[in-house]
Amino acid sequence: MNTLEKITKHLEHFSKSERKVAEVILHSPQVAIHSSIATLAKMADVSEPTVNRFCRRLDTKGFPDFKLHLAQSLANGTPYVNLHVEEHDTPDEYTAKIFESTIACLEVAKNSLDTTAVNRCVDLLTQAKKISFFGLGASSAVAHDALNKFFRFNIPVVCFDDIVMMRMSCINSSDGDVVVVISHTGRTKALVEIAALARHNDATVIGITAQDSPLAAQCNLVLSMDVPEDTDVYLPMASRIAQLALIDVLATGFTLRRGVKFRENLKKVKEGIKDSRFESLHQ
């Protein structure tokens, strides 16, 4: 039973003040996800301790943990919330639901990201002799997007979504090389073996994956995000978009860390491909 279902089922058992919180959340779960505890308390006309007490009644550790569980309810769909995609939904309805669900997931992912780990990752990437991006399935699209971003930089970059090519690349890796392995679950056996092989050959391995996963155990550094999505059941949409956003974060950090001269070089690259496009119609 997910969080929204729990709220609905136990609505009559809450105290009067807790029920106020429940009704606000059920009426606007999307708003609740983006609200601070103070804002939600004001909307429900209760105190902040009441909101915390309400969250603990639902077996969560507190308000931030409650919002994570609430976002998961929105992402996975439930009969009690308008984000659930029904068989007879119109294009307008299922389009709105998918976008709103993804926005909710990105908010949770952003708040769960350790910026200290991001900073350390940028350190490793800017000092690398070569960067490799590996991903399979849905994550392969993220690896290719990373190649597109980092290929513009003045550093050797490769991307593979084939296990044999990954293996050969890892065997040829050495100290100073950075291998970025992308997997939402971190449970893909082949990628865990690849990470171990890269470390055996002295490469530094960064995992964009789940904390405490088998893949994370083989990495030197892990960038983990709480994305409320069950990839064993649902199509991996929100997780992939969160990974793409994280690649943009790393590319931005890389660019800023390299300084003004480096950004001037990026400008030259941009100018160099300008002639490949037609002129914009909106001048």
Sequence and secondary structure as in RCSB ss.txt:
>XXXX:A:sequence
MNTLEKITKHLEHFSKSERKVAEVILHSPQVAIHSSIATLAKMADVSEPTVNRFCRRLDTKGFPDFKLHLAQSLA
NGTPYVNLHVEEHDTPDEYTAKIFESTIACLEVAKNSLDTTAVNRCVDLLTQAKKISFFGLGASSAVAHDALNKF
FRFNIPVVCFDDIVMMRMSCINSSDGDVVVVISHTGRTKALVEIAALARHNDATVIGITAQDSPLAAQCNLVLSM
DVPEDTDVYLPMASRIAQLALIDVLATGFTLRRGVKFRENLKKVKEGIKDSRFESLHQ
>XXXX:A:secstr
  HHHHHHHTGGGS HHHHHHHHHHHH HHHHHTS HHHHHHHHTS HHHHHHHHHHTT SSHHHHHHHHHHHHH
H  TTSTTS  TT  HHHHHHHHHHHHHHHHHHHHHH  HHHHHHHHHHHHH SEEEEEE THHHHHHHHHHHHH
TTSSS EEEE SHHHHHHHHHT  TTEEEEEE SSS  HHHHHHHHHHHHTT EEEEES TTSHHHHT SEEE  
     TTTS   HHHHHHHHHHHHHHHHHHHHH HHHHHHHHHHHHHTGGGS   S  
